[in-house]
């Protein structure tokens, strides 16, 4: 079970670092949509228009508008659900402030190069300067998890969820850590919240079934 849950958080964390290279259409090249125009186009009946909107938001969208893309994780077109996932992560990674975003990119670079302590320092600096930027907390939570500092990681997950309650990456990662600390009830609650937002999570139903089994075993032992 722990291995399955570990796969879930690793899947979420890898997705958070993926840079999606989305095609650029001729129409967009002539007259690019603004963020507001792209947000209005997200629910267009034409799948191509929805794709173009998410394509544009992946390039310019900021964290404060990312929640508007979350419903597209339920899009009837499987390919668009994949595009939506990349778009949400890209938007969550932009604070909208050039100085902060530059620091964030530096932290990401150190993280990917394995310079975890330096990355923690950078993300901590971002948090001090702009505590409302949830993805800085999420990145630091990820680093603490990788270093085995689970209490600190869970504390940062709490901070992420205060700012972005639908952050499926923080929800699933937090759930795994709680499950490994024999708190399946709380872990199941968080996983259920994650799946409501992002139904595309690999092995989510299997993981939740295992948590339900553990909860039932605990209840039987209490009788």
Beta strands, then each sheet from edge to edge (+ up, - down):
end
